[in-house]
């Protein structure tokens, strides 16, 4: 079930237009897969604010056992990750460093988890037998990076 559709914000430059296209493409595939599901909930373009911090999550999937955060990247060309988990991409036929989308999504996940745990009393039941408040830490928290169809990933050095 799609809970929140992607917002169509006007893109002011080529980079924003490319990013918007990838996010729209991923939202399309998530809609195709989960629109009729009553067990999977999809939030596209979700903004979270908690204790003075903010995060924009491209796509969040909520299901019975946990969460999947999907970070969309518009990369045309090649991407590689070395054994130190440093990310690089080609730009104008040159390899340049880039921020790790996995690290970015991890920060988003941490903020979302803190936000949810802060409101756990409103969102979760207490354990019936011992009266303890449950929290969101025991659920699955997965991260996926989705890129444009034009991206080629060099996988030779990526650690398992």
C-alpha positions in Angstrom: 0.0 0.0 0.0 1.4 3.4 -1.0 0.9 5.7 2.1 2.8 8.7 0.7 3.4 9.5 -2.9 6.5 11.3 -4.0 6.2 15.1 -4.0 6.8 16.7 -7.4 9.0 19.6 -6.4 10.3 21.8 -9.2 13.9 21.0 -10.1 16.1 24.1 -10.6 19.0 22.4 -12.3 20.1 19.4 -14.3 21.4 17.5 -11.2 18.0 17.9 -9.4 16.1 16.8 -12.5 18.3 13.7 -12.8 17.7 12.9 -9.1 14.0 13.5 -9.4 13.8 11.1 -12.3 15.5 8.3 -10.4 13.3 8.8 -7.4 10.2 8.8 -9.6 11.4 5.6 -11.3 11.9 3.8 -8.0 8.6 5.1 -6.7 7.0 3.6 -9.9 8.5 0.2 -9.3 7.5 0.3 -5.6 4.0 1.2 -6.6 3.8 -1.6 -9.1 5.0 -4.1 -6.5 3.2 -3.0 -3.4 0.2 -0.8 -4.3 -2.3 -3.7 -3.6 -0.5 -5.0 -0.5 -2.1 -4.6 2.9 1.1 -5.9 4.6 3.7 -3.6 3.1 3.5 0.2 3.4 5.5 2.5 1.2 6.4 6.2 2.0 8.0 8.1 -0.8 9.9 11.3 -0.2 9.6 11.3 3.6 11.0 14.1 5.7 11.8 13.4 9.4 12.7 16.1 12.0 13.9 15.2 15.5 15.7 17.2 18.1 17.0 19.8 15.7 18.1 17.3 13.0 16.3 16.6 9.7 16.5 13.8 7.1 14.9 13.3 3.8 14.3 9.6 3.1 13.8 8.9 -0.6 11.7 5.7 0.0 10.8 3.9 3.2 9.2 0.5 3.3 7.5 -0.6 6.5 6.5 -4.2 6.9 5.7 -6.6 9.8 9.3 -7.3 10.8 10.9 -3.9 10.1 12.0 -1.2 7.7 13.8 -0.8 4.4 15.3 2.6 3.6 16.0 3.1 -0.1 18.4 5.8 -1.1 18.1 6.7 -4.8 21.1 8.0 -6.8 21.2 9.4 -10.3 24.6 8.3 -11.6 25.3 8.0 -15.3 28.6 6.2 -15.8 30.5 3.9 -13.5 30.6 3.5 -9.8 33.1 1.5 -7.7 33.6 0.9 -4.1 37.0 -0.1 -2.8 37.9 -2.4 0.1 37.8 0.5 2.5 34.2 1.2 1.4 35.2 4.5 -0.3 32.9 5.3 -3.2 33.9 6.7 -6.5 32.1 7.6 -9.7 33.1 8.7 -13.2 32.4 12.3 -14.2 33.7 13.6 -17.5 35.6 10.3 -17.9 37.5 10.9 -14.6 37.2 9.0 -11.4 36.1 11.2 -8.5 35.2 10.5 -4.9 31.5 10.6 -3.8 29.7 10.4 -0.5 28.6 6.9 0.4 24.8 6.6 -0.2 24.9 3.7 2.4 26.4 6.0 5.0 23.8 8.7 4.1 21.0 6.2 4.5 22.5 4.9 7.8 22.3 8.5 9.2 18.7 8.7 8.0 17.9 5.3 9.6 19.5 6.4 12.9 17.4 9.6 13.0 14.2 7.7 12.1 14.9 5.1 14.8 15.5 7.8 17.4 12.3 9.6 16.3 10.2 6.4 16.5 11.7 5.4 19.8 11.0 8.8 21.2 7.3 8.2 20.3 7.3 4.5 21.1 4.8 4.9 23.9 2.2 6.2 21.4 3.1 3.7 18.7 3.8 0.4 20.4 2.1 -1.7 22.9 3.7 -2.5 26.2 4.7 -6.1 26.9 1.6 -7.5 28.6 3.2 -9.7 31.2 5.8 -7.4 32.6 4.6 -3.9 31.7 7.8 -2.9 29.9 7.6 -0.5 27.0 8.7 -2.0 23.7 10.9 -0.1 21.2 11.9 -0.2 17.6 15.4 -1.6 18.0 14.5 -5.3 17.7 13.1 -5.0 14.2 14.9 -5.4 10.9 16.5 -2.2 9.6 17.8 -2.7 6.0 19.3 -0.2 3.6 19.3 -0.3 -0.2 20.9 2.0 -2.7 19.0 2.3 -6.0 20.7 3.9 -9.0 19.6 5.0 -12.5 19.5 2.4 -15.2 22.6 4.0 -16.8 24.8 3.2 -13.9 27.5 0.5 -14.3 28.8 -0.9 -11.0 32.4 -2.2 -10.8 32.1 -5.0 -8.2 35.6 -6.4 -8.3 36.8 -4.9 -5.0 33.6 -4.5 -3.0 33.9 -6.4 0.3 31.3 -9.0 1.0 
